[in-house]
Amino acid sequence: MKGMAKTKMEALPVLLERFFRQRRSAQRRGIPWQLDFWQWLEIWKTSGHLEERGRRKGQYQMCREGDAGLFLECPDRHAGK
């Protein structure tokens, strides 16, 4: 059990970098971003696809309905291909 907590703690810097990278990408494209790190992480964890997220074919991305609007915590937002 102790090793499991250590593994999760080691993953935190990687997850933070992924969050900041996605937020910067949205900002460069002029898309408002209202998610904090913990909201972003919860969306990915709830989706069950945290380890499969990315920009390549077959990977999951955080999507917005109709590719419009901003990224914010909302029950109907989800991660999808």
N, C-alpha and C positions, 0 to 999 in steps of 0.2 A: 504494500500500500504506500509506503514512504517513497519508493522509487517511482510510482505512478505520479505522485504530486511533483516530483523533481522533473519528470519528463514534461508535464504540462507547463511548469514554470520556464523551462528551457525554450518552449515553443512560443512564449509570450513575445519576445523581441521579433521573431519572424512574423507573427500575426500583426503586430503593430506596424511593421514595415509594409505589409500587404495593405493594411487599412490606409496608411498615409499615401501609398502609391495610388490606390483607387480614388481617394479623395482628391489628390493633385490632378489626376487624369480628368475627373469630372470638372474641376475648376478650370482647367485649361480649355475644356470644351464649352465653358460658360454655363454649366449645369449647377444650380444651387445644391449645396450639400448640408443637410441638417442632422446627420447621424453622428453620434459620438462613437468612440471605439466599442464600448460595451453593447450598444444597440446594434452596430454592424456585426459584431461577433455573434450576438443572439440570433440575428436573422440567418447567418450562415449555419450555426449549430442546429437551429430548428429545421432548416432545409435538409439536413443530413448530408450535405455535399461540400462541407468545408474543405476537405482534402482534395476535392475534385475541381475547385474553382480555378479559373484561369482565362486566358484569351484565345487559346488554341481550339481547333475543331474537337468537339466531343467533351469539352470542359464546360463548367457551369459559370454563369455570369449573373451579377445582380442586375435585374431588369426593372424598367419603369413601364407602366401601362402605356402602350402606344408610343414608347420611346419619347415621352413628353413629361414635362414637369420636373420636380426636384426629387432628390433622394431624401426621404424622411422615414421615421419609424411609423408604420401604418400596418394594420392587420392584413391588408390585401397585398402587401408587397412581399415578394419572394425571390428566391434565387432559381433561375431556370436556364435551360440550354437555349 
